Structures are given as structure tokens and as C-alpha cells.
Amino acid sequence: MAYKFIDNYREKGARKKLVSLLRDVKKIEDAGVLAAIGKVPRHYFFDETFWSQAYNDIAFPIGEGQTISQPYTVAYQTQLLSIKQGDRVLEIGTGSGYQTCILLELKAEVYTIERQETLYKRAKLFLSKMGYKAHFFLGDGSKGLSEHGPFDKILVTAGAPFVPEILLKQLKVGGTLVIPVGDEKNQKMIAIFRINETDYDRIELDTFRFVPLVGEQAWGSL
């Protein structure tokens, strides 16, 4: 597959408009998150035929029954994580790799896991060609990556029926887990903060719609 890395005034202008929308209308406040979205060329993740759609605030199909997330959703989840430089972040659901790039722009060390082999291979190759470096894994994201934990932050980019206990155990004390929880149609965004070895705080936020998390610790087994 040939990759086209063309980022001219049209695309840069469209990114600026998207950032303005997220800041002024959607009320995203984290300057680092907005800067990251303003830097990552989202149109690179689209077939050139659909570049005109890349900076609309919508999700878009990427194959294998998955989508590249709506920019607002990416910004919303990332803002909840309050990422600091050097944070070790576990991303569950690599998908297109766009969210991965946003995390990397915030100077996180990213461990990202994807269960669809086609998407895993595509994202790993594509991000490397873009100059981004993350730790890529193929497997059941609902189990996390205990052998590489604990993590400062955990981000789940698929809807789950509940919070898998195994993920909570991979969160550092003082760390944050962000996960959409609900049925297969709608989920509430949940932010969980690990207080100590046994205690967690939990905040239930806005409603979203994600593709379902699949795995032994979620809707079904692989």
C-alpha cells in the first residue's frame, strides 16, 4: 500500500477549524490535547477519496467493523486522563492508530493493544512511517497487559458492559482509568481513580456510543 503524506494549507486550515470547534463549541479545555489534535494529520488515516471528511467532527469506518473515533470523543477521553510527560499509558483498542498519535504527542509512553490482526499490522506500519513510536501488541485487550504494568493511565476505546477487574489491578496508585460502560447501544464514560491498593473513586460522565469491547473479560470470548 502506498502512503500519501501531503499536508498543505487546506488540511492545516481544516485542522485549525476543528480545534476551534472543540475548544469554543464542545468546551474542550486542555491546551495540550487541543495542540495535539491540531498537529496530527487526521486525513492521513483516510483514503484520499475521503480526505474532505477527515476534519468533520464525526466517526468514520476504517474496515474490520471498526471506526476512527469522532475527534470530540478522542479529545474528551484524552482530557480525562490528564496525561503528563512520561506517563505510561495503556490504550485498549488501537484501531486506526489516531488516538495513539494523540497520546504520543502528549509525550506519553504508549502501550497499545488491538485484537484485529489486520488493524494491528496496519497501524504498526503506518505510525512507524509517520515517525511515531509506540509499543504495539496483538491480543485480547480486555485482559490488558499485566506483564507490562502497572500503568499511570489506562484508556479503553470500546464499550464494555462493566469495568474488568483485571484492568483495575494494572492501574498504579494515583492512576486513572477511562472506559465507556453500558449496553451495546450506549455507554456512560467512566473515570476511575486508584486511591490506594484497595480503594478507587469513580465518576460517571456523559453518554457516548462505541463499538463493543470484545474479549474474555467483556461481551464475549475471542
C-alpha positions in Angstrom: 0.0 0.0 0.0 1.3 3.4 -1.0 1.0 6.1 1.7 0.5 9.8 0.8 1.8 12.2 3.4 0.6 15.5 1.9 -0.3 18.2 4.5 -0.9 21.5 2.8 -2.7 24.7 3.7 -6.1 23.2 3.1 -5.6 20.4 5.6 -3.9 22.6 8.1 -6.7 25.1 7.9 -9.3 22.4 8.4 -7.4 21.2 11.5 -7.4 24.7 12.9 -11.2 24.9 12.4 -11.6 21.6 14.1 -9.6 22.7 17.1 -11.7 25.9 17.3 -14.9 23.8 17.3 -13.6 21.5 20.0 -12.5 24.5 22.2 -15.2 27.0 21.6 -18.3 24.8 21.0 -17.5 21.4 22.5 -15.7 23.1 25.5 -12.6 21.0 25.5 -10.2 23.0 27.8 -7.0 21.0 27.9 -4.5 23.1 25.8 -2.2 20.1 25.3 -5.0 17.9 23.9 -6.1 20.7 21.6 -2.5 21.2 20.4 -2.1 17.5 19.7 -5.3 17.4 17.7 -4.0 20.5 15.8 -0.8 18.7 15.0 -1.8 15.2 14.0 -2.9 15.0 10.3 -6.1 13.1 10.7 -6.6 12.9 6.9 -3.6 10.5 6.7 -5.9 7.9 8.3 -8.4 8.2 5.4 -8.3 7.0 1.8 -7.5 10.1 -0.3 -11.0 9.9 -1.7 -12.4 10.8 1.7 -9.9 13.5 2.8 -12.7 16.1 2.6 -14.4 14.2 5.5 -11.3 14.0 7.7 -11.8 17.1 9.8 -15.5 16.9 10.3 -16.4 16.0 13.9 -17.6 12.5 13.0 -16.5 8.9 13.3 -15.6 7.2 10.1 -15.4 3.5 9.0 -11.8 2.1 8.8 -12.7 -1.6 8.0 -13.0 -4.7 10.1 -16.2 -3.3 11.6 -14.3 -0.5 13.3 -14.2 3.3 13.0 -11.8 6.1 13.6 -13.3 7.9 16.6 -15.0 11.2 16.4 -12.4 13.9 17.2 -14.6 15.2 20.1 -14.6 11.7 21.7 -10.8 11.5 21.3 -10.4 14.9 22.9 -12.9 14.1 25.7 -11.3 10.8 26.7 -7.8 12.2 26.5 -8.6 15.2 28.5 -10.0 13.0 31.3 -6.6 11.2 31.5 -4.7 14.4 32.4 -1.6 13.0 30.8 1.8 14.1 32.0 5.0 13.7 30.1 6.5 10.3 30.6 3.2 8.7 31.8 3.0 5.0 30.9 -0.4 4.7 29.1 -2.2 1.5 28.2 -4.5 2.0 25.2 -7.0 -0.8 24.7 -8.2 -0.8 21.0 -5.5 0.6 18.7 -7.9 0.8 15.8 -6.6 3.3 13.2 -3.8 4.5 15.5 -5.1 8.1 15.5 -5.8 8.1 19.3 -2.3 6.5 19.7 -0.8 9.5 17.9 -2.6 12.0 20.2 -1.3 10.2 23.2 2.2 10.2 21.8 2.0 13.9 21.0 1.4 14.4 24.7 4.8 12.7 25.4 3.3 9.6 26.9 4.9 6.2 26.6 2.1 4.3 24.9 1.4 0.5 25.1 -1.4 -0.2 22.7 -3.2 -3.5 22.1 -5.5 -4.5 19.2 -7.4 -7.8 18.7 -7.9 -7.4 14.9 -4.7 -8.6 13.2 -5.4 -6.5 10.1 -5.8 -3.3 12.1 -2.8 -4.1 14.3 -0.4 -4.7 11.4 -1.8 -1.6 9.5 -1.4 0.8 12.5 2.0 -0.5 13.5 3.4 0.0 10.0 1.6 3.3 9.4 2.6 5.0 12.6 6.2 4.0 12.1 6.1 5.6 8.6 4.7 8.7 10.2 7.6 8.8 12.7 5.6 7.8 15.8 7.0 5.2 18.2 4.7 3.1 20.5 4.7 -0.4 21.9 2.2 -2.4 19.7 0.6 -5.7 20.8 -1.9 -8.1 19.1 -4.3 -9.7 21.6 -7.3 -9.6 23.9 -7.4 -6.0 25.1 -10.0 -6.8 27.8 -7.2 -8.6 29.7 -4.8 -5.6 29.5 -1.1 -6.2 29.5 -0.3 -7.2 33.1 3.3 -8.2 32.1 4.0 -4.6 31.2 2.0 -2.9 34.0 1.3 -1.2 36.2 0.3 1.9 34.2 -0.2 5.5 35.1 -3.2 5.8 32.8 -5.5 3.2 31.0 -7.7 4.2 28.1 -10.4 1.9 26.8 -11.7 2.9 23.3 -14.6 0.3 23.1 -17.8 0.0 25.1 -17.8 -2.6 27.9 -20.7 -4.0 30.0 -18.7 -3.4 33.2 -15.2 -2.4 34.2 -12.9 -5.5 34.0 -11.3 -6.1 37.4 -8.1 -7.2 35.7 -7.7 -3.7 34.3 -8.1 -2.1 37.7 -5.3 -4.2 39.0 -3.0 -2.9 36.3 -3.5 0.7 37.3 -0.9 2.4 39.5 -1.9 4.0 42.8 -2.7 7.6 41.8 -3.5 6.5 38.2 -6.6 7.0 36.1 -8.7 4.6 34.0 -11.2 5.9 31.4 -13.7 3.5 30.0 -17.2 3.7 28.4 -19.6 1.3 30.2 -23.1 0.4 29.3 -25.1 -1.8 26.8 -24.2 -2.3 23.2 -26.0 0.8 22.0 -25.0 3.5 24.6 -22.4 3.8 27.3 -21.6 6.3 30.0 -18.0 7.5 30.2 -16.5 6.4 33.4 -13.3 7.8 35.0 -11.8 5.7 37.8 -9.0 6.9 40.1 -7.0 4.5 42.1 -6.6 5.9 45.7 -4.6 3.1 47.2 -4.1 -0.7 46.9 -7.8 -1.4 47.6 -9.8 1.8 47.1 -11.0 3.6 43.9 -13.0 6.7 43.2 -15.5 6.5 40.3 -17.1 9.4 38.3 -19.9 8.8 35.8 -19.9 11.3 33.0 -21.6 11.8 29.5 -23.2 9.3 27.2 -21.3 8.0 24.1 -21.6 5.2 21.6 -18.6 2.9 21.0 -18.1 -0.3 19.2 -18.2 -3.2 21.7 -15.2 -4.3 23.6 -14.6 -8.0 22.7 -12.6 -10.4 24.9 -12.7 -12.9 27.7 -13.3 -10.1 30.3 -16.0 -8.3 28.2 -19.0 -9.2 26.0 -17.7 -12.5 24.7 -14.6 -14.6 24.2 -12.2 -14.4 21.3 
